[in-house]
Amino acid sequence: MDVLRSDWLTTGPKVEEFEAAFADFIGVAHAVAVSNGTAALHAAVYALGIGPGDEVIVTPMTFAASANCVLYQGATPVFADVDPDTLLIDPASVEAKITSRTKAIIAVDYAGQPCDYDTLRSIAERHSLALIDDACHAVGGSYKERAVGTLADLNTFSLHPVKHFTTGEGGLITTNDAELARRMRVFRNHGITTDHRQRAERGGFFYEMVDLGYNYRITDFQCALGISQLKKLRESVRRRRELAALYDAALSDIDYVTPLAIRPEVVQAYHLYIVRFDTERLGMDRNDIFAALRAENIGVNVHYIPVHFHPYYRQNLGTTEGLCPVAEAAYQQIITLPMFPQMSDEDVADVITAIRKLST
Ligand SMILES: *Cc1c(COP(=O)(O)O)cnc(C)c1O
């Protein structure tokens, strides 16, 4: 309400306050707030100077925006396959896809589990590549006691309502590199070097547009919401982890369901709880299982249709089946079970009952 009554509805002091609060929460030097998670990814790819002729290695097991951001800059996304147990980008496949044109790797902390950053970092260093973490699923998680948001050169977050904390629409990028942060702040404001408030403070009219940017600004009232949402984030992750432990225990004696493997060096933030069904043993395919669970009123989903399967990618990049066999095989078996902090222990039991019913 204070923001709505104030002089600044957008580009005002709450933006900086929210950025500082998030940077402090993560333990990183800079946070840049933008209008959504896709804008965050676009700003990251832009800040690295990636453009036509460049290649960026991406995972197919993600939301399309993780790869689309490369196309926005006129560069080419190259799909690496995933690890069969975690469905996280497989460093060996990344290495195999590197060419003289490769400029960066975009890792996605799929479901909320941080990728294998020590290995990805060493590959990036060896080949002079930048590393982006699309951390939209993993805020509040960590890898070897290092917080998500500090693991790559640029780390992107979404504040969409389905994510861990929300501003309605919104996004953030974290980095320890002051120059990258500066470039992203210019980029989110049309490529103009000063914003309205800076000019108001100086009492001048002059500004210069130094590059082709976008309007990717976030409003002050969204940032006020973000500041209050941030206070609930740790509790939300704690409850998600508790629910995951309940699922793990209950599923351990059902032989046709396997949760995704979690590596011991991570704290998984559980944006999603994903399981693999042994469709052969059960004698049902993924679509049958999905329909049967929905019929029991269980809000299951599928994350994701491999990005390279989408018609746009097939038509414009010529991607076909067989490009990432591990991700493609997983897609035929994965189901996302309900996971949200308000879920009760009894809700978990209901999901398990519906899963047991599949084999009867
Ligand atoms: C949600 C999400 C995005 C896009 O975020 P928006 O705020 O919806 O633009 C990108 N990548 C991943 C992995 C996501 O889950």
PDBQT file of the ligand as one rigid body, heavy atoms in Angstrom, charges set to zero:
ROOT
HETATM    1  C1  LIG A 401       9.442 -20.961 -14.930  1.00  0.00    +0.000 C 
HETATM    2  C2  LIG A 401      10.673 -21.253 -15.681  1.00  0.00    +0.000 A 
HETATM    3  C3  LIG A 401      11.211 -20.356 -16.615  1.00  0.00    +0.000 A 
HETATM    4  C4  LIG A 401      10.481 -19.130 -17.096  1.00  0.00    +0.000 C 
HETATM    5  O1  LIG A 401      10.095 -18.256 -16.114  1.00  0.00    +0.000 OA
HETATM    6  P1  LIG A 401       8.899 -17.207 -16.413  1.00  0.00    +0.000 P 
HETATM    7  O2  LIG A 401       8.924 -16.328 -15.200  1.00  0.00    +0.000 OA
HETATM    8  O3  LIG A 401       7.643 -18.000 -16.545  1.00  0.00    +0.000 OA
HETATM    9  O4  LIG A 401       9.261 -16.468 -17.653  1.00  0.00    +0.000 OA
HETATM   10  C5  LIG A 401      12.429 -20.669 -17.191  1.00  0.00    +0.000 A 
HETATM   11  N1  LIG A 401      13.093 -21.797 -16.890  1.00  0.00    +0.000 NA
HETATM   12  C6  LIG A 401      12.595 -22.696 -16.022  1.00  0.00    +0.000 A 
HETATM   13  C7  LIG A 401      13.385 -23.933 -15.720  1.00  0.00    +0.000 C 
HETATM   14  C8  LIG A 401      11.367 -22.457 -15.399  1.00  0.00    +0.000 A 
HETATM   15  O5  LIG A 401      10.868 -23.376 -14.551  1.00  0.00    +0.000 OA
ENDROOT
TORSDOF 0
